[in-house]
């Protein structure tokens, strides 16, 4: 009985210690683990890039293949250890990082059955988001949350704007099909709509272009409209960002003079010199 209790204690201590290394960044070992993990992620993505270059693949294909499997097995062991050491395993498995960690290792195993699927490994680059946690860059996470909230608040206006853009490209595409016709490359209405999208966004591939004078006039008007339309989403989101900023009370506002124009790591007010946060 005592032996079993001792085994359970040793097992729990092992899990706690490993959990502190894998999930924590406050200890030297935990920080070192995360730094090595980030380096491994970058190297594994570089291997995928190199593998897509034909002459490199011909010359170093076998080496790249073994390196790819090495990192995949390494990340698989890491994923399993994260599950084992998690207090709530399902919470980690279905979390954002848990799903990304799983997707980062699946492509290599799928490549056994589906040729070419190993190139989906580039999804591992998303795992580099852990750098915000490792380097304590919480201010950037807060900034991304601020931007995301602004986009969510402006979603209805953006939807109406995109709907208007869709109507414009459909109408102009149909008109160009009638004006230019199949003999000038506008072989169908969907293909003409594709041309309208390319022109409106000022991309201009040049694979289809109007030949008639009327078609060129319509194209010119659509190009000018495109420049005006590009600025609309920026304006919509900028307005919402201003509203969100006004709604949020500055975290580092001075209780004495209400000055809030401080650096994010400021400890004392630049206006009156009072300590910003009372411990």
N, C-alpha and C positions, 0 to 999 in steps of 0.2 A: 504493500500500500504506500509506504514511504518512498519506495523506489519510483512508483508511478507519479507521485506528487513531484518528486525531484525532476523527473523527466519532463513533466508538464511545465515546471518553472523554467527549466533550461530552454525548452522549446519556445516559451513565451518571451524570454529574454533575447533569444536569438532573433525572433521576429521583430521585437521592438528595436533592437540595435540595427537590423537591416532596414527597417522602415525609416529610421532616422537618417540613414545614409542615402536611401533611394529617394525619399520624398522631402527630406529636409535640406535646407541650405545654410543653416546657422552653424553647423560644425564644419571643420576642415575636411573631413572625409566626405560629408554630404556635398560640399561645394566642389571638391575634386571630382566626385562621381558625375555631377551635372556638367562640369566643364569637359570631362572626357566624353560624355554622352553627346554634347553639342559638336565636338570635333568629329566624332564617329558619324554623326548624321551628315555633316558637310562632306566628309570623305565618301560616304556611300552614295550621295547624290552626284558627286563629281564622277564616280565610277560609271553611273548610268549615262551621264553626258558623254564620257569618253567612249562608252560602248556603242553609242549611236553614230560615231564617226567611223566610216567604213575602213579607212586605211589603218586606224588604230585597232579596230576590232580584228582585222586580218592578222596584224602583227602581234598583238597582246591579248587576243580573245580568251585564251585559256586562263591567263592570269586574272583578267577582269572577271571571268566567270567564278573562279574560286574566291576572289575578293568579295564579290556580290553575295555569295552564299555564306561567307564568313560573317559579314555584317548582319545578314538576315538571321542567322543562328544566334548571334550575339544579342540582337534586339528581341528575338523570341524568348531567350532566357530572361532578359530584363523584364519583358511583359509578364511572364509567368511569375517572377519574383514580386512584381508590383501587385499582382492579384493575391498571392499568398500572404504578403505582409500588410495588405490593406485591412483595416478594422471592419469596414463595410465593403465587401468585395464587389457586390452589384453596383454600388455607388460609383466605384472607380471604373468598372467595365463599361457602364453606360454614360460616363461623363464625357465631356468634349475631348480631353486628352486621352482617355481610355479608348475611345473609338478611333482616334487618329493613330494611337500606338498600334492598334490591331491592323488598321488599313496599311500601315507602314511595312508590315511583314507579309501580308497576304499575297501581293503580286508575284513574289519570287516562287512561292509554292504553286500559284496558279499557272506559272510559266511551264510547269511540268506537263500540264494538259493543254494550255492555250499559248501558242507560240507568240511572242511579242508582248505579252502582258507584263513582263518584268519591267518594262519602261514606265509603268505606272508607279514605280518605286519613288519617282520624283515627289510623290505626295509626302515623303518623309521631310521635305523642306518645311512643311507646316509645323513639324515638331520643334523647329527652332523658336517657336513662340515661347518656349520655356525660358528663353534667355531673359525675358522680362522678369521672371520670378528669380532666376539665378542671380542676376545683376541688380536686383532690388529696384527695377525701373517701374515702380508702381505709378509714378506720375504719368507715364506714357499709357498705361492701362486706363487711368482715369480720363486721359485725353481721348482715347479711342471710344470709351463709353459716352463721353460728351458728344462726339461726332455721330455715333450710332443713334443716340437719342434724337439728335437733330434730324437725321435721315428718316427715322420712324415717324416723327411728328409731321414731316413734310410729305409722307407717302401718298396721301390723297391728292395733293396738288401735282406731284410727280406723275401719278397714274393718269390724271386728266391730261397732262402735258404729253405723255407718251401716246395716249389715245388719239390726241390731235395730230401728232406726228404720223401715226399709222394711217389716219384718214388722208393726210396730205400725200404720202408716198403711194397709196393705193389709187387715188384720183389721178395724180400726175403720171403714174405708171400706165394707167388705162389710156390716158390722153396720148401719151407718147407712142403707145402701141398703134393707135389710130393714125397719128401724124406720120410716124416713121415707117411702120410696117415691117414684115419679115425680111424684105429685101435690104433693109439697112441694119439688120442685126437684132431688131426687136421682134423675136420670133413668137413670143407669147406674152400674155399679160403678167404672169409671175416673173418672167425674165425682165420685163420692163419695170416691174416693181423693184426688183433687185437693183436695176440701174438707178432708179430714183433714190433708193436707200444709200447707195454708194455716192451719189452726187450730193444728196442733202447733207451727209456727214462729212463732205469735202474730202473724202478718201481718194476718189478718182482713179480707179484701176486702169481705165482706158480700154478694157476689153470690149465694151459697147459704147458707142458715141453717136450722137445725132448727126445726120448728113444734110437734112433740109434746113432752110433758113428759119422756119417756124419752130422746128425742133431745137435749134440752137438758142433761140430766144427763150423758150420754155426752160431749157437747161440753165441759161444764165440767171433767170429769175429764181430758179430752185437753188442755185449755188449761193446767191445773195441771201435767200431765206435761211439756208443752212447756217451761215455765219451768225445770223440773228438768233436762231434756235439754240445753238450751242451754249449761249450765255444764260438761257432761261433756267436750267436746273441749278446752276451755280448760284443764281440770284435767289431761288426758292430756298435752297439749303442754307444760304448765308443769313437770310431773314430768320429762319428757325433757330440757327445757332445763336443769333443775338437774343432771341426770346429765352432760350434755355439758359444762356449766360446771365440774364437778368433775374431769372427765377432762382438760380443757385446763389446762396449766400457764400461769399468767399470764406474758405476755411482758415485763412491766415489774416482775417480782419482784426485790426487792433482794437481792443475793448476800450481804449482811452480816447483815441482820435478818429476811429473808424476808417483809418487808412488801410487799403487792401492791395495796394500796388507793391507787393513784396515778391521776392524770389520764393520758389516753392520750398526751399530748404532754410529760409530765413528764420531766425530765432528771436530777433528784436525788431521793433518797428523802426522804419527808416524816417518816420516823421517825428515821433516823440521819444523814441528810444526805449519804450516800455517792452517788457518781455511779452511775446505774442501768446505763448502757451504756459499756463500756470500748472506746474507739476504738483 
